[in-house]
Amino acid sequence: MSTDPTPSASPPAADSGPSQDDRNLAMIAHASGMVPFLGLAVTGGLYAMKKDVSPFVMEHFKEALNFDISLTPFDLIALLVLIFVGGIGLLLWIPIIGAHLGLGIMGSMAAAEGKPYRYVVNARLLK
């Protein structure tokens, strides 16, 4: 057994990336988008209230909000078809829900790791 007193890994640098609070806010923005219509409200509210946060968080807010804005018309159409026509609306909504869940999870994971994330399907309305 070695009793080497020197640590094997160096401590993280002072500027090693976004803080844990910044990562959590960015994760909330992406995770709220996994539920149709909720993401638009939560991310929109956070974007309006947290104007003084780091650039990392603002980029994630903008990206998540753009994604929610992009999918909301499709959610509305699928919901209206579901209400007025029936089961076909559910068939329309399944791929949209898949996009909400799959891409929301990928965005949340990237935010948790402190990495930038760009949605594949996104109308970048907020710059």
C-alpha positions as CSV (number, residue, x, y, z in Angstrom):
1,M,0.0,0.0,0.0
2,S,1.2,3.4,-1.0
3,T,1.0,6.3,1.5
4,D,1.8,9.0,-1.0
5,P,0.6,12.3,0.6
6,T,0.2,14.1,-2.7
7,P,-3.3,14.1,-4.1
8,S,-3.8,12.4,-7.4
9,A,-6.0,15.1,-8.9
10,S,-5.5,18.8,-8.8
11,P,-8.2,20.9,-7.3
12,P,-10.6,22.6,-9.7
13,A,-9.6,26.0,-11.0
14,A,-11.4,29.1,-9.7
15,D,-13.0,29.6,-13.0
16,S,-13.9,26.0,-13.9
17,G,-17.3,26.8,-15.4
18,P,-20.8,27.7,-14.3
19,S,-21.7,27.4,-10.7
20,Q,-24.0,24.7,-9.4
21,D,-26.8,27.3,-9.0
22,D,-26.4,28.3,-12.7
23,R,-26.5,24.7,-13.8
24,N,-29.6,24.0,-11.7
25,L,-31.5,27.0,-13.3
26,A,-30.5,25.9,-16.8
27,M,-31.6,22.3,-15.9
28,I,-35.0,23.6,-14.7
29,A,-35.5,25.5,-18.0
30,H,-34.9,22.3,-20.0
31,A,-36.7,19.9,-17.7
32,S,-39.9,22.0,-17.5
33,G,-40.1,21.8,-21.3
34,M,-40.7,18.0,-21.0
35,V,-44.3,18.8,-20.1
36,P,-46.2,20.5,-22.9
37,F,-47.3,24.0,-22.1
38,L,-45.6,24.0,-18.7
39,G,-42.2,24.7,-20.2
40,L,-43.4,27.8,-21.9
41,A,-44.7,29.2,-18.6
42,V,-41.8,28.2,-16.4
43,T,-39.0,29.1,-18.8
44,G,-40.8,32.3,-19.9
45,G,-41.2,33.3,-16.2
46,L,-37.6,32.5,-15.4
47,Y,-36.4,34.4,-18.4
48,A,-38.4,37.4,-17.5
49,M,-37.4,37.4,-13.8
50,K,-33.7,36.4,-13.9
51,K,-32.2,39.0,-16.3
52,D,-29.1,39.3,-14.1
53,V,-27.9,35.7,-14.2
54,S,-24.8,34.5,-16.0
55,P,-24.5,34.2,-19.8
56,F,-24.5,30.4,-19.4
57,V,-28.0,30.5,-17.9
58,M,-29.3,33.1,-20.3
59,E,-28.2,31.0,-23.3
60,H,-29.9,27.9,-21.9
61,F,-33.1,30.0,-21.1
62,K,-33.2,31.3,-24.6
63,E,-32.6,27.9,-26.2
64,A,-35.2,26.2,-24.0
65,L,-37.7,29.0,-24.5
66,N,-37.2,28.9,-28.3
67,F,-37.8,25.2,-28.2
68,D,-41.0,25.5,-26.2
69,I,-42.2,28.3,-28.5
70,S,-41.4,26.1,-31.5
71,L,-43.4,23.1,-30.2
72,T,-46.4,24.9,-28.7
73,P,-48.3,25.3,-32.0
74,F,-48.0,21.6,-32.7
75,D,-49.2,20.8,-29.1
76,L,-52.2,23.0,-29.7
77,I,-53.1,21.4,-33.0
78,A,-52.7,17.9,-31.6
79,L,-54.8,18.9,-28.6
80,L,-57.6,20.4,-30.7
81,V,-57.7,17.3,-32.9
82,L,-57.8,15.1,-29.9
83,I,-60.7,17.1,-28.4
84,F,-62.8,17.4,-31.6
85,V,-61.8,14.2,-33.6
86,G,-60.6,11.8,-31.0
87,G,-57.9,9.2,-31.1
88,I,-56.2,10.6,-34.1
89,G,-55.1,13.5,-32.1
90,L,-53.3,11.2,-29.7
91,L,-51.5,9.6,-32.6
92,L,-50.4,13.1,-33.7
93,W,-49.3,14.0,-30.2
94,I,-47.1,10.9,-29.5
95,P,-44.1,12.1,-31.6
96,I,-44.4,15.6,-30.2
97,I,-44.4,14.2,-26.6
98,G,-41.4,12.1,-27.7
99,A,-39.6,15.3,-28.8
100,H,-40.5,17.1,-25.5
101,L,-39.1,14.2,-23.4
102,G,-36.1,13.1,-25.4
103,L,-34.7,16.5,-26.3
104,G,-35.6,17.9,-22.8
105,I,-33.6,15.2,-21.2
106,M,-30.7,15.8,-23.4
107,G,-30.8,19.5,-22.7
108,S,-31.1,18.9,-19.0
109,M,-28.1,16.6,-19.0
110,A,-26.0,19.0,-20.9
111,A,-26.9,21.8,-18.5
112,A,-26.1,19.6,-15.5
113,E,-22.6,19.0,-17.0
114,G,-22.1,22.7,-17.6
115,K,-22.1,22.3,-21.4
116,P,-23.9,24.4,-24.0
117,Y,-26.8,22.7,-25.7
118,R,-28.6,23.4,-29.0
119,Y,-31.9,21.8,-29.9
120,V,-32.0,20.0,-33.2
121,V,-35.5,21.3,-34.1
122,N,-35.7,24.9,-33.0
123,A,-36.8,28.2,-34.4
124,R,-34.4,30.6,-32.8
125,L,-36.7,33.5,-32.2
126,L,-34.9,34.9,-29.2
127,K,-31.3,35.8,-30.0
